[in-house]
Amino acid sequence: MQALDLNTINDIANATDENRHTDAIIVLAYALDNDRMAAELKEIDQIHRLGGHLTQDLSNDRNAISKIIMAQAEATYSNYAEIYAAF
């Protein structure tokens, strides 16, 4: 099992600290080479920005994708605890 590099974990933590939660998940999706989920998250983020707020439906969609990405990360990376803590 491989470890996710520290720079990527720091990028996730920085995005989270700056209240860019969707961006944090996108960083992890790209690290996992999950381009499809990253594209879906980008759509959610674009609609969020255009609308000026994150609706409950968008939040639910983002959370569903986040669960999938986190499960994939847990199965892929030996340092999942560090990744989880970055969020």
N, C-alpha and C positions, 0 to 999 in steps of 0.2 A: 504494500500500500504506500502510495506516495504522500508527500506533505505539500501543502499549499505554501508557496513562498511568502516570506514575511512582508515584502513590499505590497503584495496583493492584499494581505490581511490588513496592513496599515491603510491602504486605499479604502477598504470597506469601513474600517473604523473612522476614518476622516469623513467619509460621506455620511455616516450615521451621526457623528458629532455635529455636522453641519445641517442636520435635519433633512438630508437627501436620502431617505430610506429606499426609495425605488432605485436610485443610482447604486446604492450599496448592493442590492440584490443583483442588479445588472452586472456589476463587476464580478460577482461570484458566478453568475451564469456564463459569462465569457470565459472565465478561468476553467469552467467545466466543459467548454466547447459546446454549450447548449445555446446555439444561435437562435433557435426557434423561440425559446422562452425569453431570451434577451430582447428579441424583436417585439414580442407581446408586451413586455414590461416597458419598452420604449413607447409603444402606442398608449399605454396607460398613463405614462408620464406626460406625453404630449397633450392628451385630453385633459389631464389635471392642470397643466399650465394654461391651456386655452380657457378652461372654465374658471380658473382662479381658485379652485378648491378641490379636494379629493372627496368625491361623493362616496356614499356607502357602497354602492355597486362597484366602483373602481377599487375601493379598499378591499372589498371581498375578493375581487379578481386578483389583485396584487397578493393578498394573503394566500390564496390557493396556489398561485405560481411559486410563491416563496416557500411553501411547504414542500413542494416538489423539488425545488433547487436545494433546499437544506437536506432533504433525504438523500439526494444524489451526492451532495458534498460529504455527508456522513459515511456513505458507502465507498467514497473515493479517497478521502484524505485521512491520514493518520492523525493529523492535528486538528480534528474537527472541533474539539473543545475551544481551541484558540479562535477558530473561525466564528463559532457561536458567540463567544465573548465579544467579538468585534462589533456585533450587532447590538 
